[in-house]
Amino acid sequence: MRAKHNRPVITGEPERILVVKLRAIGDVVMCTPVFPNIKKAWPNARVDMLVEEASAPLVRNNPAIDSVVVLPRKTWERMPAHTAWIESLRFIRRLRSARYDLVIDLFGNPRSAFLTGVSGAPVKAGFAFRGRKVWYNTVIEPRGDQVHEVEFNLDALRRLKIPVSVKDPQIFASEQDYSYVDTWLSSAVPRGRRVLGIHAWASWPAKAWPGEYFSRLARAASSELNMSVVMLWGPGEKQHAENIAEAADCGVLIAPPTSLTQLAALMSRFTAVAATDSGPMHIAAAMNTPTLGIFGPTNRDLQGPWGPASRVVYNKDLDCLGCNLTRCSMRTCMNGLSPEQVLEELKKLVEHT
């Protein structure tokens, strides 16, 4: 088995390549540098990406991706079990019919490993996560506990001997996206005024910074930094954003409804974005907007906002940071991080803008 996994991986130039990255929006953002590097190495290859429904809009405009293949996991979960089973078999049949020469699994959960294994591709690459590596014939040693997730994804290319010259995540909003957000901004924010975007939602309860703290941060940004503040929100998050804006009592704006690419376009127009560790935080950084990540249970060095224009703030007095707990009864890392501490880092972030 070891010899099989370590044999030479690619001979010649592959014609059809599939890159697999399921689930979280932030994870998808951080794997986007993989695509321009593949295209630079093999400009004539067709490069597709397999994602789930929620993340698909983020990569549909990417010029280095020829087609986005959507795994409709959420749709299957709403179906009767026998119907979902039939649909999953049809999906596998379509996957095999694409006749990929190379499949790269950047996610490495049981489903993505299985789909890679049954794809029929001669070269199937994935990370050595427990028993899942049996689905691959080219195994990548994972460094997820040592390097930023962007570098973790690029390790797959290094294993395949693909040169890495692009490292920055990229999101491509359309002209219509920019037109939509510019129309809203021109009516909501005085011309020339600096704007702070705040995304206050956290997918894990342990990552949440108190809403009261966000209100105080918004109030301070308005009064001390003379910034307009816009609360950002996604599905199921609007009420939380409105509560923070109301408590701030300083004219905080609520962003209009946006798609993911419209959100990216909107944040690209901001002076800065402050957010907990979340998909929107990574989108803001990918749009080259100075981004302040508010961190606690996740590792700031491994999952922080990418790029020299971004910073992180965290409770430096704790030794339990980066625990990766999704829930915590104490939440000292977040509750003990004061708005004043975050404001000081925000000032450093925007002082040269």
C-alpha positions as CSV (number, residue, x, y, z in Angstrom):
1,M,0.0,0.0,0.0
2,R,2.8,2.4,0.9
3,A,4.5,2.0,-2.5
4,K,1.2,2.5,-4.3
5,H,0.6,5.8,-2.4
6,N,4.1,7.1,-3.1
7,R,4.4,6.2,-6.8
8,P,4.9,8.9,-9.4
9,V,1.6,10.8,-9.6
10,I,1.1,12.3,-13.0
11,T,2.5,11.5,-16.5
12,G,1.9,13.9,-19.2
13,E,-0.6,16.8,-19.1
14,P,-4.1,16.0,-17.7
15,E,-7.0,17.1,-19.9
16,R,-9.7,17.1,-17.2
17,I,-9.2,18.0,-13.5
18,L,-11.6,18.1,-10.6
19,V,-10.9,19.9,-7.3
20,V,-13.2,18.9,-4.4
21,K,-13.9,21.3,-1.5
22,L,-17.1,20.8,0.3
23,R,-18.9,22.7,3.1
24,A,-17.8,25.9,4.6
25,I,-17.7,29.2,2.8
26,G,-14.4,30.3,4.4
27,D,-12.8,27.0,3.5
28,V,-13.8,27.4,-0.2
29,V,-12.4,31.0,-0.2
30,M,-9.0,29.8,1.1
31,C,-8.7,27.1,-1.5
32,T,-9.1,29.5,-4.5
33,P,-5.3,30.0,-5.0
34,V,-5.2,26.4,-6.1
35,F,-6.9,27.2,-9.4
36,P,-4.7,29.8,-11.1
37,N,-1.7,27.7,-10.2
38,I,-3.2,24.7,-11.9
39,K,-4.2,26.7,-15.0
40,K,-0.7,28.2,-15.2
41,A,0.8,24.7,-15.1
42,W,-1.7,23.2,-17.6
43,P,-3.3,26.0,-19.5
44,N,-5.2,23.6,-21.9
45,A,-6.7,21.5,-19.1
46,R,-10.4,21.7,-18.2
47,V,-10.5,22.5,-14.4
48,D,-13.8,21.9,-12.6
49,M,-14.7,22.4,-8.9
50,L,-17.0,20.3,-6.8
51,V,-18.7,22.3,-4.0
52,E,-22.0,22.3,-2.1
53,E,-24.9,24.6,-2.8
54,A,-24.1,27.3,-0.3
55,S,-20.6,28.0,-1.6
56,A,-21.1,27.6,-5.3
57,P,-21.9,31.3,-6.1
58,L,-18.4,32.3,-4.7
59,V,-16.6,30.4,-7.5
60,R,-18.9,30.6,-10.5
61,N,-17.2,33.8,-11.8
62,N,-13.6,32.5,-11.3
63,P,-11.8,32.6,-14.7
64,A,-9.6,29.7,-13.6
65,I,-12.5,27.4,-13.1
66,D,-14.2,26.0,-16.2
67,S,-17.3,24.6,-14.5
68,V,-18.8,24.4,-11.0
69,V,-20.2,21.0,-10.1
70,V,-22.7,21.2,-7.2
71,L,-23.2,18.4,-4.7
72,P,-26.8,19.0,-3.5
73,R,-26.4,17.5,0.0
74,K,-29.0,19.8,1.6
75,T,-31.5,18.9,-1.1
76,W,-30.9,15.2,-0.6
77,E,-31.4,15.6,3.1
78,R,-34.9,16.9,2.5
79,M,-35.8,13.9,0.3
80,P,-37.2,10.6,1.3
81,A,-34.3,8.2,2.0
82,H,-34.8,6.0,-1.0
83,T,-35.1,9.0,-3.4
84,A,-31.9,10.5,-2.0
85,W,-30.1,7.2,-2.5
86,I,-31.2,7.1,-6.1
87,E,-30.1,10.7,-6.7
88,S,-26.8,10.1,-5.1
89,L,-26.2,7.1,-7.4
90,R,-27.1,9.3,-10.4
91,F,-24.6,11.9,-9.2
92,I,-21.9,9.3,-9.0
93,R,-22.7,8.1,-12.5
94,R,-22.4,11.7,-13.8
95,L,-19.2,12.2,-12.0
96,R,-17.7,9.1,-13.6
97,S,-19.0,10.0,-17.0
98,A,-16.9,13.2,-16.9
99,R,-13.8,11.0,-17.2
100,Y,-11.5,13.2,-15.1
101,D,-7.8,12.4,-15.3
102,L,-7.0,13.9,-11.9
103,V,-9.2,14.5,-8.9
104,I,-7.8,16.5,-5.9
105,D,-9.7,16.2,-2.6
106,L,-8.9,19.3,-0.5
107,F,-11.6,18.5,2.1
108,G,-11.0,15.0,3.2
109,N,-14.2,14.1,5.0
110,P,-15.7,10.6,4.4
111,R,-18.1,11.8,1.6
112,S,-15.4,13.8,-0.3
113,A,-12.9,10.9,0.0
114,F,-15.5,8.4,-1.3
115,L,-16.5,10.6,-4.2
116,T,-12.8,10.9,-5.1
117,G,-12.3,7.2,-4.9
118,V,-15.3,6.3,-7.1
119,S,-14.6,9.1,-9.7
120,G,-12.7,6.7,-11.9
121,A,-9.8,9.1,-12.3
122,P,-6.4,7.5,-12.8
123,V,-4.9,9.9,-10.3
124,K,-6.8,10.5,-7.0
125,A,-5.0,12.8,-4.6
126,G,-6.0,13.5,-1.0
127,F,-4.8,14.1,2.5
128,A,-3.8,11.2,4.9
129,F,-6.7,11.6,7.3
130,R,-7.3,8.3,9.1
131,G,-8.9,5.6,7.0
132,R,-10.0,8.0,4.3
133,K,-6.6,7.8,2.5
134,V,-7.5,4.3,1.2
135,W,-9.6,6.2,-1.5
136,Y,-6.5,7.9,-2.9
137,N,-3.5,6.7,-4.8
138,T,-1.6,9.9,-4.2
139,V,-1.5,10.8,-0.5
140,I,-0.6,14.2,0.9
141,E,0.8,14.5,4.4
142,P,-1.5,17.1,6.1
143,R,0.1,20.1,7.9
144,G,-3.2,21.6,9.0
145,D,-1.9,22.0,12.5
146,Q,1.3,23.8,11.3
147,V,0.5,26.1,8.5
148,H,-2.3,28.5,7.4
149,E,-5.2,26.8,5.6
150,V,-4.2,28.6,2.4
151,E,-0.8,26.8,2.5
152,F,-2.5,23.6,3.6
153,N,-4.4,23.6,0.3
154,L,-1.4,24.5,-1.7
155,D,0.4,21.5,-0.3
156,A,-1.7,19.4,-2.6
157,L,-0.1,21.1,-5.6
158,R,3.3,20.7,-4.2
159,R,2.8,17.0,-3.8
160,L,1.7,16.8,-7.4
161,K,4.8,18.8,-8.5
162,I,2.7,21.8,-9.6
163,P,4.6,25.1,-9.2
164,V,3.0,27.5,-6.7
165,S,3.3,31.2,-7.7
166,V,-0.1,32.5,-6.6
167,K,-1.1,32.4,-2.9
168,D,-3.7,35.0,-2.5
169,P,-7.4,33.9,-2.3
170,Q,-9.5,35.5,-5.0
171,I,-13.2,36.2,-5.4
172,F,-14.7,37.7,-8.6
173,A,-17.8,39.8,-8.3
174,S,-19.6,40.9,-11.5
175,E,-20.3,44.3,-12.8
176,Q,-23.9,43.9,-11.8
177,D,-22.8,43.1,-8.2
178,Y,-20.7,46.3,-8.0
179,S,-23.5,48.4,-9.5
180,Y,-26.0,47.0,-6.9
181,V,-23.8,47.8,-3.9
182,D,-22.6,51.2,-5.3
183,T,-26.2,52.3,-5.8
184,W,-27.0,51.5,-2.2
185,L,-23.8,53.1,-0.8
186,S,-24.3,56.3,-2.7
187,S,-27.7,56.7,-1.0
188,A,-26.7,55.5,2.4
189,V,-23.2,56.9,3.1
190,P,-21.9,60.5,2.7
191,R,-19.5,60.7,-0.2
192,G,-15.8,60.3,0.9
193,R,-16.7,59.1,4.4
194,R,-14.7,56.1,5.7
195,V,-16.8,52.9,6.3
196,L,-16.4,50.1,8.8
197,G,-18.2,46.9,8.0
198,I,-19.1,44.6,10.9
199,H,-20.0,41.0,10.7
200,A,-21.1,39.8,14.2
201,W,-22.4,36.3,13.5
202,A,-20.5,33.2,14.4
203,S,-21.4,29.7,13.2
204,W,-20.0,28.2,16.5
205,P,-21.4,29.5,19.8
206,A,-17.9,29.5,21.2
207,K,-16.7,31.9,18.5
208,A,-19.3,34.5,19.2
209,W,-18.2,37.9,20.6
210,P,-21.0,39.5,22.7
211,G,-23.5,41.6,20.8
212,E,-23.1,44.3,23.4
213,Y,-19.4,44.5,22.7
214,F,-20.1,44.9,18.9
215,S,-22.4,47.8,19.8
216,R,-19.7,49.5,21.8
217,L,-17.2,48.9,19.0
218,A,-19.6,50.5,16.5
219,R,-20.2,53.5,18.7
220,A,-16.5,54.0,19.2
221,A,-15.8,53.7,15.5
222,S,-18.4,56.3,14.8
223,S,-17.4,58.8,17.5
224,E,-13.6,58.3,17.7
225,L,-12.7,57.3,14.1
226,N,-15.5,59.3,12.4
227,M,-16.6,56.2,10.4
228,S,-19.9,55.1,9.1
229,V,-20.7,51.6,10.3
230,V,-22.5,49.0,8.3
231,M,-23.8,45.8,9.9
232,L,-23.4,42.8,7.5
233,W,-25.7,39.8,7.7
234,G,-26.6,36.6,5.9
235,P,-29.5,34.1,6.1
236,G,-30.9,34.0,9.6
237,E,-28.6,36.8,10.9
238,K,-30.5,40.0,10.2
239,Q,-32.3,40.3,13.5
240,H,-28.9,39.9,15.4
241,A,-27.4,42.7,13.2
242,E,-30.4,45.0,13.9
243,N,-30.2,44.4,17.6
244,I,-26.6,45.4,17.6
245,A,-27.3,48.5,15.5
246,E,-30.2,49.6,17.7
247,A,-28.1,49.2,20.9
248,A,-25.2,51.2,19.4
249,D,-27.6,54.2,19.0
250,C,-25.3,56.0,16.6
251,G,-26.9,55.7,13.2
252,V,-25.4,52.2,12.3
253,L,-26.6,51.1,8.9
254,I,-28.0,47.7,8.1
255,A,-26.6,46.3,4.8
256,P,-29.1,45.5,2.1
257,P,-29.8,41.9,1.2
258,T,-26.8,40.5,-0.7
259,S,-25.7,37.4,-2.5
260,L,-22.2,36.1,-1.6
261,T,-20.6,37.9,-4.6
262,Q,-22.6,41.1,-3.8
263,L,-21.4,40.9,-0.2
264,A,-17.8,40.6,-1.6
265,A,-18.4,43.6,-3.8
266,L,-19.8,45.6,-0.9
267,M,-16.9,44.8,1.4
268,S,-14.5,45.8,-1.3
269,R,-15.8,49.3,-1.0
270,F,-15.2,49.5,2.8
271,T,-12.3,51.1,4.6
272,A,-12.1,48.0,6.9
273,V,-14.1,45.0,8.1
274,A,-14.2,43.7,11.7
275,A,-15.6,40.2,12.1
276,T,-15.4,37.0,14.2
277,D,-13.8,34.0,12.4
278,S,-16.3,33.4,9.7
279,G,-16.9,33.1,5.9
280,P,-17.5,36.8,5.5
281,M,-14.2,37.6,7.3
282,H,-12.3,35.5,4.7
283,I,-14.3,37.1,1.9
284,A,-13.3,40.6,3.0
285,A,-9.7,39.6,3.2
286,A,-9.9,38.0,-0.3
287,M,-11.2,41.3,-1.6
288,N,-8.1,43.1,-0.2
289,T,-10.1,45.0,2.3
290,P,-8.2,45.6,5.6
291,T,-9.8,43.0,7.9
292,L,-9.7,42.6,11.7
293,G,-10.4,39.0,12.8
294,I,-11.7,38.6,16.4
295,F,-10.4,35.3,17.6
296,G,-10.7,32.9,20.5
297,P,-11.3,29.1,20.1
298,T,-9.9,28.9,16.5
299,N,-6.3,29.3,15.8
300,R,-5.5,32.8,14.5
301,D,-2.3,31.6,12.8
302,L,-4.0,28.8,10.9
303,Q,-7.4,30.3,10.2
304,G,-6.8,34.1,10.4
305,P,-7.6,36.5,7.6
306,W,-5.0,36.1,4.9
307,G,-2.9,39.0,3.7
308,P,-0.6,41.8,4.9
309,A,-3.5,44.2,5.1
310,S,-5.2,42.1,7.8
311,R,-4.8,41.7,11.6
312,V,-6.2,39.6,14.4
313,V,-7.1,40.5,17.9
314,Y,-7.3,38.0,20.8
315,N,-7.2,37.6,24.5
316,K,-3.5,37.3,25.1
317,D,-3.8,36.4,28.8
318,L,-5.2,32.9,28.1
319,D,-3.4,29.6,27.4
320,C,-6.5,27.8,26.1
321,L,-6.7,29.8,22.8
322,G,-7.1,27.7,19.7
323,C,-8.9,24.9,21.6
324,N,-11.3,24.4,18.6
325,L,-14.3,23.8,20.9
326,T,-17.5,24.6,19.1
327,R,-19.2,25.2,22.5
328,C,-17.8,26.4,25.8
329,S,-19.5,27.1,29.1
330,M,-16.9,29.7,30.1
331,R,-16.1,31.5,26.7
332,T,-13.5,33.5,28.6
333,C,-11.5,34.0,25.4
334,M,-14.4,36.0,23.8
335,N,-16.2,37.5,26.8
336,G,-12.8,38.6,28.3
337,L,-11.8,40.4,25.1
338,S,-13.0,44.0,25.6
339,P,-14.3,46.4,23.0
340,E,-11.4,48.7,24.0
341,Q,-8.9,46.1,23.1
342,V,-10.5,45.5,19.7
343,L,-10.8,49.2,19.1
344,E,-7.1,49.7,19.6
345,E,-6.3,47.0,16.9
346,L,-8.9,48.6,14.6
347,K,-7.2,52.0,14.9
348,K,-3.9,50.4,13.9
349,L,-5.6,48.7,10.9
350,V,-7.2,51.9,9.6
351,E,-4.5,54.5,10.5
352,H,-2.9,54.4,7.1
353,T,-6.1,54.1,5.0
